[in-house]
Amino acid sequence: MSYTSTIMAPGGRRALSATVMMSVEDTVVTCAEALIEDTSAWAALLPAGAETQLGLDEVQALLLAAWESAAETLPDAVVDPARMQWSAPPTTELRLSGEGPHDQPSPGLGTLIDLEALGPGEEGIRPEMAITITRSPIMHRRERQAVLRRALVHMTRHFGYVWAEEELL
């Protein structure tokens, strides 16, 4: 099952969409995604002079909401978490990616996310960064936020932002 919500810009252009998906067979697989579909359509929805790049605080809020949706909200719809039995260590992948039409180069993450606070890096050309977290998906919000911050620091360091620290997020 899946659910998608889309924000349309004037002229019917898709600006932003958010999707949650779940598959239940032998295992439960969930996914939550937010997608900037058209940066110019998104800019048309914002107040004049507003920045279209996401700040690191917005990236954290977005990843936290997606992680909570995929790890808790969707599985709660089909199974009692207290009765779950793991068939393998539970994993969560957090991914930031800049994608575009297949016949055009992908935009660098630095065009979509303001990464300057992390120090020098490859922000202009890197199209994606990801990290996999192996940990029970059931945790309190503060714990999830702390794990998310540590994961973001680890991820950004691994992808070239060697000066990244939690205090910079």
MODA-V364596 format. One record per residue. N is the residue number from 1. PSI is psi in whole degrees, 0 to 359 (NA if undefined). OMEGA is omega in whole degrees, 0 to 359 (NA if undefined). BURIAL is # if it has 16 or more other C-alpha atoms within 10 Angstrom, else .. Layout:
BEGIN
{{N,PSI,OMEGA,BURIAL} {N,PSI,OMEGA,BURIAL}}
END
This chain:
BEGIN
{{1,156,179,.} {2,159,176,.} {3,132,179,.} {4,137,175,.} {5,134,184,.} {6,140,174,.} {7,122,182,#} {8,143,176,#} {9,168,176,#} {10,142,181,.} {11,4,177,.} {12,13,178,.} {13,137,178,.} {14,119,181,#} {15,305,183,#} {16,148,172,#} {17,151,176,.} {18,135,183,.} {19,140,168,.} {20,138,183,#} {21,148,177,#} {22,138,175,#} {23,131,179,.} {24,112,173,.} {25,246,174,.} {26,336,179,.} {27,166,175,.} {28,123,177,.} {29,127,180,.} {30,158,179,#} {31,141,173,#} {32,135,186,#} {33,142,170,#} {34,134,188,#} {35,124,170,.} {36,106,187,#} {37,327,183,#} {38,109,184,#} {39,326,179,.} {40,325,176,.} {41,321,178,#} {42,315,179,#} {43,324,180,#} {44,338,180,.} {45,342,184,.} {46,158,175,.} {47,153,180,.} {48,133,178,.} {49,357,180,.} {50,146,181,.} {51,136,178,.} {52,343,175,#} {53,139,175,#} {54,141,173,#} {55,164,180,#} {56,328,177,#} {57,322,178,.} {58,322,177,.} {59,316,179,#} {60,316,179,#} {61,319,180,.} {62,313,180,.} {63,322,179,#} {64,313,179,#} {65,318,179,.} {66,316,180,#} {67,315,178,#} {68,318,180,#} {69,313,183,#} {70,325,186,#} {71,333,186,#} {72,305,187,#} {73,309,182,.} {74,311,179,#} {75,325,178,#} {76,337,180,.} {77,338,185,.} {78,345,185,.} {79,147,175,.} {80,114,184,.} {81,329,180,.} {82,339,182,.} {83,2,182,.} {84,142,173,.} {85,127,183,.} {86,131,175,.} {87,345,178,.} {88,165,177,.} {89,130,180,.} {90,136,181,.} {91,152,175,.} {92,131,175,#} {93,128,173,.} {94,127,185,#} {95,136,171,.} {96,124,181,#} {97,148,174,#} {98,112,182,#} {99,158,178,#} {100,191,177,.} {101,145,184,.} {102,337,181,.} {103,8,180,.} {104,153,177,.} {105,146,177,.} {106,141,176,#} {107,146,176,#} {108,152,179,#} {109,330,180,#} {110,341,176,#} {111,339,183,#} {112,331,184,#} {113,134,177,#} {114,102,183,#} {115,6,184,#} {116,325,183,.} {117,341,181,.} {118,354,181,#} {119,188,182,.} {120,144,180,.} {121,197,182,#} {122,39,188,.} {123,332,184,#} {124,337,187,.} {125,337,184,.} {126,122,181,#} {127,344,180,#} {128,158,172,#} {129,143,180,#} {130,157,175,#} {131,145,176,#} {132,131,180,.} {133,124,176,.} {134,107,186,.} {135,153,177,.} {136,134,180,.} {137,350,182,#} {138,109,179,.} {139,162,177,.} {140,155,183,.} {141,315,181,.} {142,319,178,.} {143,317,179,.} {144,319,178,#} {145,318,180,#} {146,317,178,.} {147,318,179,.} {148,313,181,#} {149,314,179,#} {150,320,179,.} {151,318,179,#} {152,319,178,#} {153,313,180,#} {154,314,181,#} {155,311,184,#} {156,325,175,#} {157,316,180,#} {158,330,182,.} {159,25,169,#} {160,354,179,#} {161,73,190,#} {162,343,180,#} {163,3,182,.} {164,136,178,#} {165,156,179,#} {166,324,182,.} {167,340,181,.} {168,346,183,.} {169,NA,NA,#}}
END
